[in-house]
Amino acid sequence: MPSGHGTRDKREALLGALMTCPTVRQAAAQAGVSLSTAKRWLGQPQFKQAYVEARRQALGETLAYLQQAMLGAVARLQALLIDATSTPMIQLGAAKALLDYGLRAAELEHVVERLERIETHFLTQKGTL
């Protein structure tokens, strides 16, 4: 096997390990490379970009999972709120949580809309839109 394949495999192993290990030292050990090699590779723009992209993809997948889970959580809160057998404290807690999260979501949506309008205005003024 040509030496380039081994290095590429080690780089891919390090990328994977960086996604699951809490430290670069642990990731390097898991990938079978030295700490100095891992740090050197992380300093290279192409490797660093691949790492950033891997993290971005992992975050996107995590957020998608959380969004799906939130639907179930809201449904459960709603069920607790309307369940006649729930204690008043449980119903109150569910109501407060639903109101709190609902208001936060509305505020966030408003902020995002305003930011998009500001960006559009800025880009129009700059002549890039």
N, C-alpha and C positions, 0 to 999 in steps of 0.2 A: 504494500500500500504506500502510495506517495506520501511524503511527510506533510504536505499541505492538508490532506484529509484529516490526519491526526490532530493538527492544530485547529482546524475548523470544528472538529468534533469536540475538542476541549473547550473552545470558545462557546459552542452551543451548550455544553454541559455547564459552563460557568454562568451563562445567562439564565438557564433554568434554576441553578442553585441560588443565584442572587434573588430570584423571585420567592424562594421559600426559606432561606436562611436569614437570621437576624443580623449577621455581620458579614463583612467581606471576607474575613478570616475563615469563618465557617463555610462560606460558599466556596472559597478556593479549595479548602480541604475536601469538601464533598465532590467537587469537580475534578480533583486530582491535579491541581496546579498549585504552584507556590503563591504565597501572598503577594510577593513582589510582582509576579507575572500578572496576577489578577489586577493589581493596582495599575500596572503599566497598560494593560488592555483597557481598563476603565478610563485611562487618560487619552486613549485614541478616539478621535471624533466618530469614526464609523462604528466602533464597538459601543461607544457611549450612546450614540443615536439608536442603535439596536436595543440597548438596555432601556432607554427612555420609552421607546415604542412598545416594548414588552410590558413595561409597567403601565403604560397608558391603556393597552389592551386588557390587562388584568383588571385595572380599575373599572373599565367599561363593563366587563363581564360581571364584576362584583356589584356595580350599580344596577345592572339589569336584574340580577338575582334579588337585590334588596327591594327594587320596585315591585317585583312579583310578590315577595314576602309581605310588603306593606299592604297590598290589597287584602291578604288574609288577615293581617293584624287589624285593619280597619273593620273588616267584616266581623271579627271576633269582638271588638269593642262595641260595635253596633248591636250584636247579639246580647252582650252583657247589659247594655243600656236598656233594651226593651224586654229582657227576660223578667217575667213577673216573679220568678223565684230568686232573683238576685237581691242581695241586701241593698238597702239604700246607699250604704257606703260604696259598694261595688258600682252601682249605677251612677253615683256622683263621680267617682273616679273615671269611669268610662266616658261620661259626658264631658268632664274637664279635659281629658286627653283628646277627645275628638275635636272639641273647640280649639284647644291650643294648637294641635297639629294643622287643623284646617286654616286657622288664622295665619300661621307661619307659612303655609303653602301659598295662600293668597298674597301675602306680603312679598314672598320671593318671586312669584309670578309678576307682580307689579314692578319690582326692581329690575327684573330681566327685561321686561317690556321697555322701561325707561332707558336702560342701558343700550338696548338695540336702537332706539330712536336717536340717542346721543351719538352712537357709532355711525349711524346712517348720516346724520347731520354733519359730523366731522368729516367723513369720507366725501360727502358732497361738496363741502367747503374746500377740501383739499384737491378736489377734481379727480379723485380715483374711483368714483362711483358713477 
